[in-house]
Amino acid sequence: MNDAPHADRRMLESLVCPVTHATLAYDAERQELVSKAAGLAFPIRGGIPIMLVDEARRLD
């Protein structure tokens, strides 16, 4: 029995925006964590969230 996806989900839900400290929305399709407050989307690469502003995509 593999509980890794649940652990990943809990980990993602515990992260906050490094700019605003607001909660993040998980976009499974784009593999991003979205901060509507900051207008940024942080990529998830290889299952690892990249929480650097320089790596984030600006929301339109």
Kinemage of the C-alpha trace (Angstrom):
@kinemage 1
@onewidth
@group {chain A} dominant
@subgroup {mainchain}
@vectorlist {calphas} color= white
{ca met a 1} P 0.000 0.000 0.000
{ca asn a 2} L 1.482 3.343 -1.079
{ca asp a 3} L 0.398 6.497 0.771
{ca ala a 4} L 2.765 8.824 -1.124
{ca pro a 5} L 0.051 10.703 -3.076
{ca his a 6} L -1.737 11.542 0.187
{ca ala a 7} L 1.503 12.738 1.775
{ca asp a 8} L 2.176 14.908 -1.276
{ca arg a 9} L -1.317 16.370 -1.142
{ca arg a 10} L -0.979 17.194 2.570
{ca met a 11} L 2.433 18.759 1.908
{ca leu a 12} L 1.051 20.904 -0.924
{ca glu a 13} L -1.886 22.025 1.202
{ca ser a 14} L 0.461 23.154 3.985
{ca leu a 15} L 2.484 25.482 1.751
{ca val a 16} L 1.813 29.220 1.630
{ca cys a 17} L 2.832 31.932 -0.815
{ca pro a 18} L 6.371 33.162 -0.044
{ca val a 19} L 5.308 36.718 -0.983
{ca thr a 20} L 1.922 37.165 0.729
{ca his a 21} L 1.797 34.132 3.066
{ca ala a 22} L -1.683 33.439 1.674
{ca thr a 23} L -2.892 29.925 0.944
{ca leu a 24} L -2.170 28.445 -2.471
{ca ala a 25} L -4.507 26.698 -4.898
{ca tyr a 26} L -3.230 23.482 -6.492
{ca asp a 27} L -3.661 23.359 -10.273
{ca ala a 28} L -3.186 19.656 -11.097
{ca glu a 29} L -3.520 20.164 -14.853
{ca arg a 30} L -0.735 22.755 -15.067
{ca gln a 31} L 1.242 21.316 -12.118
{ca glu a 32} L 1.371 24.655 -10.339
{ca leu a 33} L 0.585 26.196 -6.986
{ca val a 34} L -1.335 29.417 -7.603
{ca ser a 35} L -1.230 32.490 -5.388
{ca lys a 36} L -4.122 34.702 -6.477
{ca ala a 37} L -3.075 37.285 -3.866
{ca ala a 38} L 0.397 37.688 -5.421
{ca gly a 39} L -0.683 36.989 -9.002
{ca leu a 40} L 1.881 34.206 -9.314
{ca ala a 41} L 1.891 30.507 -10.160
{ca phe a 42} L 4.728 28.422 -8.739
{ca pro a 43} L 5.733 25.354 -10.789
{ca ile a 44} L 5.872 21.803 -9.469
{ca arg a 45} L 8.727 19.895 -11.104
{ca gly a 46} L 9.236 16.211 -10.461
{ca gly a 47} L 6.805 16.422 -7.557
{ca ile a 48} L 8.771 19.254 -5.926
{ca pro a 49} L 7.195 22.709 -5.592
{ca ile a 50} L 9.582 25.452 -6.707
{ca met a 51} L 8.688 28.288 -4.352
{ca leu a 52} L 11.019 30.907 -5.825
{ca val a 53} L 9.549 34.157 -7.126
{ca asp a 54} L 12.096 34.157 -9.986
{ca glu a 55} L 10.719 30.769 -11.155
{ca ala a 56} L 7.050 31.730 -10.828
{ca arg a 57} L 4.776 32.506 -13.765
{ca arg a 58} L 2.881 35.806 -13.617
{ca leu a 59} L -0.888 35.384 -13.868
{ca asp a 60} L -2.653 37.377 -16.561
